[in-house]
């Protein structure tokens, strides 16, 4: 019975959806860098939208890692 309780405590808090969230954050970050690095004409609306999306995803990732995974 003691071993079963230890095995139940050792389960992970990481879901499959968490890995998709991290992958989307990386993709949004790559897109943001590419939008900022364009030379002739910058699309200000796209840069702003991507910046807000990246900030939101980074905040969600912060909560996911430090409040859920490390809990």
OpenMM code with the backbone's topology and positions (N, CA, C; nanometers):
from openmm import Vec3, app, unit

residues = "UNK UNK UNK UNK UNK UNK UNK UNK UNK UNK UNK UNK UNK UNK UNK UNK UNK UNK UNK UNK UNK UNK UNK UNK UNK UNK UNK UNK UNK UNK UNK UNK UNK UNK UNK UNK UNK UNK UNK UNK UNK UNK UNK UNK UNK UNK UNK UNK UNK UNK UNK UNK UNK UNK UNK UNK UNK UNK UNK UNK UNK UNK UNK UNK UNK UNK UNK UNK UNK UNK UNK".split()
positions = [
    Vec3(0.0821, -0.1187, 0.0000),
    Vec3(0.0000, 0.0000, 0.0000),
    Vec3(0.0871, 0.1260, 0.0000),
    Vec3(0.1990, 0.1184, 0.0704),
    Vec3(0.2887, 0.2327, 0.0766),
    Vec3(0.3466, 0.2647, -0.0615),
    Vec3(0.3821, 0.1626, -0.1379),
    Vec3(0.4372, 0.1846, -0.2712),
    Vec3(0.3338, 0.2447, -0.3658),
    Vec3(0.2088, 0.2062, -0.3514),
    Vec3(0.1030, 0.2626, -0.4357),
    Vec3(0.0833, 0.4106, -0.4052),
    Vec3(0.0940, 0.4492, -0.2793),
    Vec3(0.0807, 0.5907, -0.2434),
    Vec3(0.1968, 0.6728, -0.2985),
    Vec3(0.3158, 0.6182, -0.2957),
    Vec3(0.4323, 0.6876, -0.3507),
    Vec3(0.4209, 0.7017, -0.5020),
    Vec3(0.3692, 0.6006, -0.5679),
    Vec3(0.3516, 0.6070, -0.7133),
    Vec3(0.2454, 0.7099, -0.7501),
    Vec3(0.1431, 0.7219, -0.6694),
    Vec3(0.0383, 0.8203, -0.6962),
    Vec3(0.0912, 0.9621, -0.6778),
    Vec3(0.1814, 0.9832, -0.5848),
    Vec3(0.2391, 1.1161, -0.5629),
    Vec3(0.3344, 1.1546, -0.6750),
    Vec3(0.3947, 1.0582, -0.7393),
    Vec3(0.4968, 1.0851, -0.8399),
    Vec3(0.4392, 1.1140, -0.9788),
    Vec3(0.3076, 1.1206, -0.9931),
    Vec3(0.2503, 1.1485, -1.1237),
    Vec3(0.2829, 1.2907, -1.1663),
    Vec3(0.2902, 1.3125, -1.2942),
    Vec3(0.3302, 1.4403, -1.3498),
    Vec3(0.2097, 1.5325, -1.3676),
    Vec3(0.2352, 1.6625, -1.3556),
    Vec3(0.1316, 1.7626, -1.3794),
    Vec3(0.1336, 1.8134, -1.5230),
    Vec3(0.2219, 1.7589, -1.6054),
    Vec3(0.2382, 1.8068, -1.7422),
    Vec3(0.1410, 1.7330, -1.8338),
    Vec3(0.0622, 1.8101, -1.9103),
    Vec3(-0.0324, 1.7545, -2.0065),
    Vec3(0.0243, 1.7675, -2.1481),
    Vec3(-0.0392, 1.7008, -2.2429),
    Vec3(0.0026, 1.7120, -2.3826),
    Vec3(-0.0234, 1.8520, -2.4356),
    Vec3(-0.1288, 1.9156, -2.3889),
    Vec3(-0.1623, 2.0502, -2.4347),
    Vec3(-0.0544, 2.1505, -2.3954),
    Vec3(0.0160, 2.1270, -2.2847),
    Vec3(0.1213, 2.2174, -2.2401),
    Vec3(0.2335, 2.2259, -2.3428),
    Vec3(0.2673, 2.1141, -2.4051),
    Vec3(0.3729, 2.1155, -2.5057),
    Vec3(0.3292, 2.1941, -2.6297),
    Vec3(0.2005, 2.1868, -2.6649),
    Vec3(0.1498, 2.2662, -2.7767),
    Vec3(0.1557, 2.4150, -2.7440),
    Vec3(0.1253, 2.4515, -2.6202),
    Vec3(0.1331, 2.5916, -2.5800),
    Vec3(0.2760, 2.6435, -2.5917),
    Vec3(0.3729, 2.5647, -2.5487),
    Vec3(0.5126, 2.6062, -2.5609),
    Vec3(0.5548, 2.6172, -2.7073),
    Vec3(0.5094, 2.5244, -2.7909),
    Vec3(0.5434, 2.5290, -2.9328),
    Vec3(0.4819, 2.6523, -3.0002),
    Vec3(0.3575, 2.6846, -2.9672),
    Vec3(0.2942, 2.8033, -3.0245),
    Vec3(0.3638, 2.9305, -2.9784),
    Vec3(0.4103, 2.9330, -2.8546),
    Vec3(0.4827, 3.0494, -2.8052),
    Vec3(0.6119, 3.0683, -2.8839),
    Vec3(0.6818, 2.9598, -2.9114),
    Vec3(0.8047, 2.9688, -2.9897),
    Vec3(0.7751, 3.0156, -3.1318),
    Vec3(0.6675, 2.9636, -3.1916),
    Vec3(0.6302, 3.0061, -3.3267),
    Vec3(0.5921, 3.1537, -3.3320),
    Vec3(0.5185, 3.2002, -3.2333),
    Vec3(0.4813, 3.3419, -3.2289),
    Vec3(0.6059, 3.4278, -3.2098),
    Vec3(0.6997, 3.3805, -3.1275),
    Vec3(0.8248, 3.4546, -3.1081),
    Vec3(0.9054, 3.4644, -3.2364),
    Vec3(0.9132, 3.3557, -3.3115),
    Vec3(0.9839, 3.3580, -3.4399),
    Vec3(0.9150, 3.4541, -3.5366),
    Vec3(0.7819, 3.4501, -3.5401),
    Vec3(0.7083, 3.5417, -3.6266),
    Vec3(0.7279, 3.6866, -3.5880),
    Vec3(0.7343, 3.7144, -3.4579),
    Vec3(0.7558, 3.8510, -3.4109),
    Vec3(0.8933, 3.9022, -3.4543),
    Vec3(0.9939, 3.8184, -3.4386),
    Vec3(1.1293, 3.8588, -3.4795),
    Vec3(1.1344, 3.8830, -3.6299),
    Vec3(1.0699, 3.7986, -3.7075),
    Vec3(1.0699, 3.8174, -3.8534),
    Vec3(0.9962, 3.9440, -3.8934),
    Vec3(0.8873, 3.9771, -3.8234),
    Vec3(0.8148, 4.1003, -3.8558),
    Vec3(0.8970, 4.2240, -3.8217),
    Vec3(0.9669, 4.2196, -3.7112),
    Vec3(1.0469, 4.3355, -3.6704),
    Vec3(1.1683, 4.3526, -3.7613),
    Vec3(1.2226, 4.2442, -3.8139),
    Vec3(1.3451, 4.2502, -3.8941),
    Vec3(1.3202, 4.2878, -4.0405),
    Vec3(1.1958, 4.3033, -4.0839),
    Vec3(1.1719, 4.3401, -4.2238),
    Vec3(1.2266, 4.4797, -4.2505),
    Vec3(1.2914, 4.4960, -4.3649),
    Vec3(1.3602, 4.6213, -4.3941),
    Vec3(1.2734, 4.7278, -4.4612),
    Vec3(1.2149, 4.7027, -4.5785),
    Vec3(1.1590, 4.8170, -4.6509),
    Vec3(1.0380, 4.8806, -4.5838),
    Vec3(0.9385, 4.8008, -4.5485),
    Vec3(0.8159, 4.8574, -4.4917),
    Vec3(0.7657, 4.7639, -4.3829),
    Vec3(0.7467, 4.8180, -4.2642),
    Vec3(0.7010, 4.7360, -4.1524),
    Vec3(0.5491, 4.7469, -4.1388),
    Vec3(0.4852, 4.6354, -4.1104),
    Vec3(0.3416, 4.6318, -4.0872),
    Vec3(0.3191, 4.6526, -3.9367),
    Vec3(0.2849, 4.7745, -3.8997),
    Vec3(0.2754, 4.8117, -3.7587),
    Vec3(0.1617, 4.7364, -3.6902),
    Vec3(0.0505, 4.7171, -3.7577),
    Vec3(-0.0615, 4.6442, -3.6982),
    Vec3(-0.0224, 4.4999, -3.6677),
    Vec3(0.0457, 4.4351, -3.7616),
    Vec3(0.0874, 4.2961, -3.7408),
    Vec3(0.1890, 4.2854, -3.6277),
    Vec3(0.2801, 4.3823, -3.6194),
    Vec3(0.3781, 4.3813, -3.5109),
    Vec3(0.3095, 4.3994, -3.3768),
    Vec3(0.2135, 4.4894, -3.3683),
    Vec3(0.1404, 4.5111, -3.2435),
    Vec3(0.0575, 4.3905, -3.2039),
    Vec3(-0.0121, 4.3326, -3.2991),
    Vec3(-0.0939, 4.2140, -3.2705),
    Vec3(-0.0074, 4.0977, -3.2242),
    Vec3(0.1066, 4.0785, -3.2904),
    Vec3(0.1971, 3.9708, -3.2532),
    Vec3(0.2597, 3.9965, -3.1173),
    Vec3(0.2904, 4.1216, -3.0865),
    Vec3(0.3480, 4.1546, -2.9564),
    Vec3(0.2493, 4.1254, -2.8443),
    Vec3(0.1235, 4.1606, -2.8649),
    Vec3(0.0216, 4.1325, -2.7631),
    Vec3(0.0018, 3.9813, -2.7487),
    Vec3(-0.0035, 3.9109, -2.8608),
    Vec3(-0.0193, 3.7650, -2.8561),
    Vec3(0.0992, 3.6996, -2.7862),
    Vec3(0.2198, 3.7444, -2.8179),
    Vec3(0.3393, 3.6878, -2.7551),
    Vec3(0.3401, 3.7164, -2.6053),
    Vec3(0.3026, 3.8370, -2.5654),
    Vec3(0.2973, 3.8695, -2.4224),
    Vec3(0.1957, 3.7818, -2.3505),
    Vec3(0.0805, 3.7609, -2.4109),
    Vec3(-0.0221, 3.6768, -2.3503),
    Vec3(0.0251, 3.5318, -2.3380),
    Vec3(0.0853, 3.4786, -2.4430),
    Vec3(0.1327, 3.3403, -2.4388),
    Vec3(0.2471, 3.3235, -2.3394),
    Vec3(0.3359, 3.4230, -2.3305),
    Vec3(0.4435, 3.4148, -2.2324),
    Vec3(0.3879, 3.4166, -2.0902),
    Vec3(0.2861, 3.4974, -2.0656),
    Vec3(0.2226, 3.5015, -1.9338),
    Vec3(0.1554, 3.3674, -1.9011),
    Vec3(0.0861, 3.3113, -1.9983),
    Vec3(0.0211, 3.1809, -1.9776),
    Vec3(0.1254, 3.0723, -1.9528),
    Vec3(0.2366, 3.0772, -2.0273),
    Vec3(0.3437, 2.9797, -2.0053),
    Vec3(0.4054, 2.9953, -1.8671),
    Vec3(0.4213, 3.1191, -1.8216),
    Vec3(0.4736, 3.1434, -1.6875),
    Vec3(0.3830, 3.0798, -1.5822),
    Vec3(0.2527, 3.1020, -1.5949),
    Vec3(0.1573, 3.0423, -1.5003),
    Vec3(0.1622, 2.8905, -1.5097),
    Vec3(0.1671, 2.8391, -1.6322),
    Vec3(0.1671, 2.6947, -1.6527),
    Vec3(0.2904, 2.6295, -1.5896),
    Vec3(0.4058, 2.6912, -1.6057),
    Vec3(0.5288, 2.6296, -1.5555),
    Vec3(0.5430, 2.6464, -1.4046),
    Vec3(0.5267, 2.7690, -1.3542),
    Vec3(0.5590, 2.7948, -1.2145),
    Vec3(0.4428, 2.7679, -1.1189),
    Vec3(0.3204, 2.7733, -1.1661),
    Vec3(0.2061, 2.7501, -1.0765),
    Vec3(0.1492, 2.6097, -1.0873),
    Vec3(0.1644, 2.5450, -1.2037),
    Vec3(0.1060, 2.4128, -1.2234),
    Vec3(0.2138, 2.3048, -1.2156),
    Vec3(0.3192, 2.3191, -1.2980),
    Vec3(0.4210, 2.2146, -1.3015),
    Vec3(0.4993, 2.2077, -1.1709),
    Vec3(0.5308, 2.3217, -1.1118),
    Vec3(0.6135, 2.3246, -0.9909),
    Vec3(0.5310, 2.3149, -0.8622),
    Vec3(0.4005, 2.2985, -0.8768),
    Vec3(0.3125, 2.2971, -0.7584),
    Vec3(0.3263, 2.1703, -0.6777),
] * unit.nanometer
topology = app.Topology()
chain = topology.addChain("A")
for resn in residues:
    res = topology.addResidue(resn, chain)
    for name in ("N", "CA", "C"):
        topology.addAtom(name, app.Element.getBySymbol(name[0]), res)
